[in-house]
Amino acid sequence: MSRIQANILLLLAGAMWGMGFVAQSTAMDAIGPFLFIGLRFAIACISMLPFAIWESRASTARLAPRDWRNFGLIGLLLLTGMAAQQIGLLTTTVTNSGFLTGLYVVMVPFLVVLLFRQWPHRVVWPAALSALAGIWLLSGAGEVSLQPGDWLTILCALFWALQVIMIARSAAHTGRPVTLAVTQFGITAVLALAIALVMEPFDLSAIRAALPEILYAGIFSGGIAFTLQVVGQRYTTAPQAAIFMSTEAVFAALFGALFLGERLPSTGFAGCALIFAAILAVEIVPALRPARRAVP
C-alpha cells in the first residue's frame, strides 16, 4: 500500500468517526451508554472477525503471550475511552466532543515523556498552551466552567492517547492489525455489556429504536474505521497519520451542524481553530524541523 492510499484510509476513518459522534449522541435518546457501547462493539467484532481469521491463516508468525497481553490492554483502554466519551455526550454537544477528543494528539508526546523519558519537539509546549486557550474559548471565553461532559471527553482523550501509544508499540512488529482490532472490539463489547446488565435497563423495544445508530456505529465508525486506523498507520508516517486522524473533529462539527442543528458562537469557532492548530502544529513542525531528541 502506498502512503497516499494509507492516508486516504485514515481520512475515511476520520469521516466515519465524525459521523459516529452524531450516532452516539442520538442513540442515547433510547438506550444507556454502556449498552450502546457493548452492542456497538459486539457488531464491530462480528463484522471484522472473518477478516481476522483470514489474516491469522495467512500469517506465518505466531503471536507471543506478551502480544496478547498488549492487545488486551489496548482493549481496556478503548473501553475506558469510549465510556468517558459516551457518557460525556449526555451533557456536551457533538461539536465539543469532537474537538475535545482531538486533544489526544497533543497529549501523546507528554505521556511519552512521562512514561518513557523521551522528550518531544519544542513546538509541543506552545501547542499545549494553544489547546488550553482553545478549550477556554470553546467553553464561552468567560470563567472556566466546562460541563461535566466536556471534562469526561478530555478524560477520553487521555485514554485515546494511551491507546495510540500502545498501538504504536505493539501493532507494527506483530503484523496482525485486524487481529488487534478484533481483540479490542471483543474485550470492549463483553465488559460493556456486563456493566450494562448491572447498571442499565435492558429493553428490546428501546434497542430496536436505536438500531440504525447501533449498526452505523458498530459496522462503520466501529469495525471499519478502527481497523482502517490500525492498517493505515502501518504504511504512513506518524505526523501524516495524526493529521488525517484529527479530521474527525472537523467532521464531527460538520455533521453536528447538518443533522443536529448545532451552532457555535464566534468564540467557539476561534477555540476550535486554536485546538485544531495545536493538533496540526505538534505533528507538522517536527516533520519540517526535526529536533535532536524528538519523539518518534
C-alpha positions as CSV (number, residue, x, y, z in Angstrom):
1,M,0.0,0.0,0.0
2,S,1.3,3.5,-0.9
3,R,1.5,6.3,1.6
4,I,-1.2,8.2,-0.3
5,Q,-3.5,5.2,-0.1
6,A,-2.8,4.8,3.6
7,N,-3.6,8.5,4.2
8,I,-6.9,8.1,2.3
9,L,-7.8,5.3,4.7
10,L,-7.1,7.5,7.7
11,L,-9.2,10.3,6.2
12,L,-12.1,7.8,5.7
13,A,-11.7,6.7,9.3
14,G,-11.9,10.4,10.4
15,A,-15.0,10.9,8.4
16,M,-16.7,7.8,9.9
17,W,-15.7,8.8,13.4
18,G,-17.1,12.3,12.9
19,M,-20.4,10.9,11.8
20,G,-20.2,8.4,14.6
21,F,-20.5,11.3,17.1
22,V,-24.0,12.0,15.8
23,A,-25.0,8.3,16.1
24,Q,-23.5,8.2,19.6
25,S,-25.5,11.2,20.7
26,T,-28.9,10.3,19.2
27,A,-28.7,6.7,20.3
28,M,-28.8,7.7,24.0
29,D,-32.3,9.0,23.5
30,A,-33.3,5.4,23.7
31,I,-30.6,3.3,25.5
32,G,-27.9,3.8,28.1
33,P,-24.3,4.5,27.2
34,F,-22.8,1.1,28.2
35,L,-25.5,-0.9,26.4
36,F,-24.8,1.2,23.3
37,I,-21.0,0.6,23.6
38,G,-21.5,-3.1,24.2
39,L,-23.8,-3.6,21.3
40,R,-21.8,-1.4,19.0
41,F,-18.5,-3.3,19.6
42,A,-20.2,-6.7,19.5
43,I,-21.3,-5.8,16.0
44,A,-17.9,-4.5,15.2
45,C,-16.2,-7.7,16.4
46,I,-18.6,-9.9,14.5
47,S,-18.3,-7.9,11.3
48,M,-14.4,-7.9,11.3
49,L,-13.9,-11.4,12.7
50,P,-13.8,-13.2,9.3
51,F,-11.0,-10.8,8.2
52,A,-9.1,-11.6,11.4
53,I,-9.4,-15.3,10.8
54,W,-8.2,-14.9,7.2
55,E,-5.3,-12.7,8.5
56,S,-4.4,-15.4,11.1
57,R,-4.3,-18.2,8.5
58,A,-2.2,-16.1,6.1
59,S,0.3,-15.1,8.7
60,T,3.4,-17.3,9.2
61,A,4.4,-15.8,12.6
62,R,2.6,-16.7,15.9
63,L,1.6,-14.1,18.4
64,A,3.5,-14.3,21.7
65,P,1.7,-14.2,25.1
66,R,3.1,-10.6,25.5
67,D,1.4,-9.6,22.3
68,W,-1.9,-10.9,23.5
69,R,-1.5,-9.1,26.8
70,N,-0.8,-5.8,24.9
71,F,-3.8,-6.4,22.7
72,G,-5.9,-6.9,25.8
73,L,-4.6,-3.7,27.4
74,I,-5.4,-1.8,24.2
75,G,-9.0,-3.2,24.5
76,L,-9.3,-1.9,28.1
77,L,-8.1,1.5,27.0
78,L,-10.7,1.5,24.2
79,L,-13.4,0.6,26.6
80,T,-12.5,3.3,29.2
81,G,-12.1,5.9,26.5
82,M,-15.4,5.0,24.8
83,A,-17.2,5.0,28.2
84,A,-15.9,8.5,29.1
85,Q,-16.8,9.8,25.6
86,Q,-20.2,8.2,25.5
87,I,-21.3,9.4,29.0
88,G,-19.8,12.8,28.2
89,L,-22.2,13.2,25.3
90,L,-25.1,13.3,27.8
91,T,-24.0,16.8,28.8
92,T,-22.0,18.1,25.9
93,T,-22.5,18.7,22.2
94,V,-21.3,16.7,19.3
95,T,-19.1,19.5,18.2
96,N,-17.5,20.0,21.6
97,S,-17.0,16.2,21.9
98,G,-15.3,16.0,18.5
99,F,-12.8,18.8,19.1
100,L,-12.0,17.9,22.7
101,T,-11.4,14.2,21.8
102,G,-8.8,15.5,19.3
103,L,-6.7,16.7,22.2
104,Y,-5.2,13.1,22.3
105,V,-2.8,14.1,19.6
106,V,-1.4,16.8,21.9
107,M,-1.3,14.5,24.9
108,V,0.7,11.8,23.3
109,P,4.1,13.5,23.5
110,F,3.5,14.5,27.1
111,L,2.7,10.9,28.0
112,V,5.8,9.6,26.1
113,V,7.9,11.9,28.3
114,L,6.3,10.7,31.5
115,L,6.3,7.0,30.6
116,F,9.4,6.6,28.6
117,R,11.5,9.8,29.2
118,Q,11.5,10.7,25.5
119,W,11.4,14.5,25.1
120,P,9.2,15.9,22.4
121,H,9.9,18.7,19.9
122,R,9.9,22.3,21.3
123,V,6.7,23.1,19.4
124,V,4.7,20.8,21.8
125,W,4.8,23.3,24.6
126,P,3.2,26.3,22.8
127,A,0.8,23.9,21.1
128,A,-0.4,22.7,24.5
129,L,-1.0,26.4,25.6
130,S,-2.9,26.9,22.3
131,A,-5.1,23.9,23.0
132,L,-5.8,25.1,26.6
133,A,-6.7,28.5,25.2
134,G,-9.0,26.8,22.7
135,I,-10.8,24.9,25.4
136,W,-11.3,28.2,27.3
137,L,-12.8,29.8,24.2
138,L,-14.9,26.7,23.5
139,S,-16.4,27.0,27.0
140,G,-17.6,30.6,26.4
141,A,-14.4,32.7,27.0
142,G,-15.6,33.6,30.5
143,E,-15.0,31.9,33.8
144,V,-13.7,28.5,33.1
145,S,-16.6,26.2,33.8
146,L,-16.7,23.3,31.4
147,Q,-19.7,21.0,31.6
148,P,-19.1,17.5,33.2
149,G,-19.4,16.1,29.7
150,D,-16.6,18.2,28.5
151,W,-14.3,17.0,31.3
152,L,-15.2,13.4,30.6
153,T,-14.4,14.0,26.9
154,I,-10.9,15.4,27.9
155,L,-10.5,12.2,30.0
156,C,-11.5,10.2,27.0
157,A,-8.7,12.0,25.0
158,L,-6.2,10.9,27.7
159,F,-7.2,7.2,27.2
160,W,-7.1,7.6,23.4
161,A,-3.6,9.0,23.8
162,L,-2.6,5.9,25.8
163,Q,-4.2,3.7,23.2
164,V,-2.3,5.4,20.3
165,I,1.0,4.8,22.2
166,M,0.2,1.2,22.9
167,I,-0.8,0.6,19.2
168,A,2.5,2.2,18.1
169,R,4.5,0.0,20.4
170,S,2.5,-3.3,19.8
171,A,1.0,-3.4,16.3
172,A,3.9,-2.7,14.0
173,H,6.1,-5.7,14.9
174,T,3.2,-8.2,15.0
175,G,1.9,-7.6,11.5
176,R,-1.6,-8.5,12.7
177,P,-3.6,-5.3,12.7
178,V,-7.0,-6.8,12.1
179,T,-6.4,-9.3,14.9
180,L,-5.5,-6.5,17.2
181,A,-8.7,-4.6,16.2
182,V,-11.0,-7.6,16.7
183,T,-9.4,-8.3,20.1
184,Q,-10.0,-4.8,21.4
185,F,-13.6,-4.9,20.0
186,G,-14.4,-8.2,21.8
187,I,-13.0,-7.1,25.1
188,T,-14.9,-3.8,24.9
189,A,-18.1,-5.5,24.0
190,V,-18.0,-8.1,26.7
191,L,-17.1,-5.7,29.5
192,A,-19.5,-3.0,28.4
193,L,-22.5,-5.4,28.1
194,A,-21.7,-6.9,31.6
195,I,-21.7,-3.4,33.1
196,A,-24.9,-2.5,31.2
197,L,-26.7,-5.6,32.5
198,V,-26.0,-4.5,36.1
199,M,-26.5,-0.7,35.8
200,E,-28.9,0.0,32.9
201,P,-32.4,-1.2,31.8
202,F,-32.4,-3.8,29.0
203,D,-35.4,-3.0,26.8
204,L,-35.7,-4.7,23.4
205,S,-38.1,-2.0,22.1
206,A,-35.5,0.7,23.0
207,I,-32.8,-1.3,21.3
208,R,-34.9,-1.5,18.2
209,A,-35.4,2.3,18.3
210,A,-31.7,2.8,18.4
211,L,-30.8,0.1,15.9
212,P,-29.8,2.4,13.0
213,E,-27.3,4.2,15.2
214,I,-26.0,0.9,16.7
215,L,-25.5,-0.6,13.2
216,Y,-23.7,2.5,11.9
217,A,-21.5,2.9,15.0
218,G,-20.8,-0.9,15.0
219,I,-20.1,-1.5,11.4
220,F,-18.7,1.8,10.1
221,S,-17.3,4.0,12.9
222,G,-16.5,1.0,15.0
223,G,-15.4,-2.1,13.0
224,I,-14.3,-0.5,9.7
225,A,-12.9,2.9,11.0
226,F,-10.8,1.5,13.9
227,T,-9.5,-1.2,11.6
228,L,-8.6,1.4,8.9
229,Q,-6.7,3.3,11.6
230,V,-4.6,0.3,12.6
231,V,-3.9,-0.7,9.0
232,G,-3.3,2.8,7.7
233,Q,-0.7,3.6,10.5
234,R,1.5,0.8,9.2
235,Y,2.1,2.5,5.8
236,T,2.4,6.2,6.6
237,T,4.4,8.4,8.8
238,A,3.2,9.3,12.3
239,P,2.8,13.1,11.5
240,Q,0.7,12.4,8.5
241,A,-1.4,9.8,10.3
242,A,-2.2,12.2,13.1
243,I,-3.1,14.9,10.7
244,F,-5.6,12.8,8.9
245,M,-7.0,11.1,12.0
246,S,-7.6,14.5,13.6
247,T,-10.0,15.4,10.9
248,E,-12.7,13.5,12.9
249,A,-13.1,16.8,14.9
250,V,-13.9,18.7,11.7
251,F,-16.3,16.0,10.5
252,A,-18.0,16.0,13.9
253,A,-18.6,19.7,13.7
254,L,-19.9,19.4,10.1
255,F,-22.2,16.5,10.8
256,G,-23.4,18.1,14.1
257,A,-24.5,21.2,12.1
258,L,-26.0,19.2,9.3
259,F,-28.0,16.6,11.3
260,L,-28.5,18.1,14.8
261,G,-28.7,21.8,14.1
262,E,-25.8,22.6,16.5
263,R,-24.3,26.1,16.1
264,L,-21.1,27.6,17.7
265,P,-20.6,31.2,18.6
266,S,-17.7,33.1,17.1
267,T,-15.6,32.4,20.2
268,G,-16.4,28.7,19.8
269,F,-15.1,28.8,16.2
270,A,-12.0,30.5,17.4
271,G,-11.5,27.9,20.1
272,C,-11.9,25.1,17.6
273,A,-9.4,26.8,15.4
274,L,-6.8,27.0,18.2
275,I,-7.3,23.4,19.2
276,F,-7.0,22.2,15.6
277,A,-3.9,24.4,15.1
278,A,-2.3,22.8,18.1
279,I,-3.1,19.3,16.8
280,L,-1.5,20.1,13.4
281,A,1.4,22.1,14.8
282,V,2.5,19.3,17.2
283,E,2.8,17.0,14.2
284,I,3.8,19.2,11.2
285,V,6.5,21.3,12.7
286,P,8.6,18.4,14.0
287,A,8.5,16.9,10.5
288,L,9.7,20.2,8.9
289,R,12.3,20.9,11.6
290,P,13.3,17.7,13.4
291,A,14.8,18.1,16.9
292,R,17.7,16.1,18.2
293,R,15.6,14.2,20.6
294,A,12.2,14.5,19.1
295,V,9.5,11.9,19.9
296,P,9.1,9.3,17.2
